[in-house]
Every structure is written in structure tokens, then in C-alpha cells.
Amino acid sequence: MATTVTRKGQVTIPKPVRDHLGIGPGSQIAFRRADDGSIVIEKADRTQQPSRFAKVIGSAGPGLSTDEIMALLRGNDP
């Protein structure tokens, strides 16, 4: 599938590609270089890497209340 680049560097993404990626007006896309040097276009929300903290989010438990933290900072027993 080929498309033409405008003077502004814009292209129209062919409909079969848009349908395949599930993108429409307002969608964000991302470009990345593959290991073989080719450029890959992807729907942006699928390209986001999980945070390196994703595995530990919420694992610390409820923790101290604000009053307990303030007591510790002031040197009082909670």
C-alpha cells in the first residue's frame, strides 16, 4: 500500500490500516524503529511500556494515617 507525502510531511493512513489498528479521528499513533531498521506504526495506547513500579503498586498496604505520620514527624508516639 502506498500513499503520498504532502509538503507539510503529512500522509493519509489507508483505511485498511486504520481499520486494522482501530484508529480514527483523534486517535494517537506511535512510530518506532524495529530491530531490522524498518519503521512500525502502532496505536499509541498499545506502545506504552508498563511502569517499572507497576508490580509493586499497592503492595505496601494501607500504611499510616496522616495523623500518625504527623505524630511521628513531631516526635510523638502515634
C-alpha positions as CSV (number, residue, x, y, z in Angstrom):
1,M,0.0,0.0,0.0
2,A,1.4,3.4,-0.9
3,T,0.5,6.9,0.0
4,T,1.8,10.4,-0.9
5,V,3.6,12.7,1.5
6,T,2.3,16.3,1.3
7,R,4.5,19.4,1.5
8,K,3.9,19.5,5.3
9,G,5.1,16.0,5.7
10,Q,1.6,14.6,6.2
11,V,0.2,11.4,4.9
12,T,-3.2,9.8,4.8
13,I,-3.2,6.4,6.5
14,P,-5.0,4.0,4.2
15,K,-8.4,2.8,5.5
16,P,-7.5,-0.8,5.8
17,V,-4.5,0.1,8.0
18,R,-6.8,2.4,10.1
19,D,-9.3,-0.4,10.5
20,H,-6.7,-2.9,11.4
21,L,-5.2,-0.6,14.1
22,G,-8.6,0.5,15.3
23,I,-7.7,4.2,14.9
24,G,-10.0,7.1,13.9
25,P,-10.2,10.8,14.3
26,G,-8.4,11.9,17.4
27,S,-6.5,8.7,17.9
28,Q,-2.8,8.9,18.7
29,I,-0.3,6.7,16.9
30,A,3.3,6.0,17.5
31,F,6.3,5.2,15.3
32,R,9.2,3.1,16.3
33,R,12.2,1.6,14.7
34,A,12.2,-2.2,14.5
35,D,15.3,-4.3,15.0
36,D,15.6,-4.7,11.3
37,G,15.6,-0.9,10.7
38,S,12.1,-0.7,9.4
39,I,9.6,1.8,10.9
40,V,6.5,0.4,12.6
41,I,3.3,2.3,13.1
42,E,1.2,1.4,16.2
43,K,-1.8,2.7,18.1
44,A,-0.2,4.8,20.8
45,D,-2.0,3.2,23.8
46,R,-0.6,-0.2,22.9
47,T,3.0,1.0,22.7
48,Q,3.3,2.4,26.2
49,Q,5.6,0.3,28.4
50,P,4.4,-0.6,31.8
51,S,6.0,1.4,34.6
52,R,8.9,-0.3,36.3
53,F,6.9,0.2,39.5
54,A,3.7,-1.4,38.2
55,K,4.4,-4.7,40.0
56,V,4.7,-3.1,43.4
57,I,1.9,-0.5,43.2
58,G,-0.5,-1.1,46.1
59,S,1.7,-3.8,47.8
60,A,2.7,-1.7,50.8
61,G,-0.7,-1.9,52.4
62,P,-2.7,0.9,53.8
63,G,0.2,2.4,55.8
64,L,-0.1,5.1,58.4
65,S,-2.8,7.7,58.6
66,T,-2.0,11.4,58.2
67,D,-2.3,11.9,61.9
68,E,0.1,9.1,62.7
69,I,2.6,10.4,60.2
70,M,2.4,13.9,61.7
71,A,2.9,12.5,65.2
72,L,6.0,10.6,64.1
73,L,7.4,13.8,62.4
74,R,6.7,15.8,65.6
75,G,8.4,13.1,67.8
76,N,5.2,12.0,69.4
77,D,4.0,8.4,69.7
78,P,1.2,7.7,67.2
